[in-house]
Amino acid sequence: MNKWKCLECGYTVEAEIPPEICPACQKKCQFVDNNCYMPDCGRQEK
C-alpha cells in the first residue's frame, strides 16, 4: 500500500493509486508519493 499526500490541503491517504478527488477537500488535486522522505529512506544528504 502506498501513501499519498494532497498538495492542496495536505491530506494523506493509503491506497495503491491516488484518488482523483481528495476525500478531505473534495477537489481534483495532485497527489505526491509520501512513502519515502529523508532521513527515513536511508538516503544520505550530500
URKA-V689826 format. One line per field, one symbol per residue. ss: DSSP state (A for helix, B for strand, O for the rest). psi: psi as a letter, one per 30 degrees, with the letter a starting at -180 (. if undefined). A space follows every 50 residues. Layout:
ss->???
psi->???
This chain:
ss->OBBBBBOOOOOBBBBOOOOOOOOOOOOOOOBBBOOOOOOOOOOOOO
psi->klkkkkfefgkkkklelklekkfefgljlkklkgeklkgffgkkk.
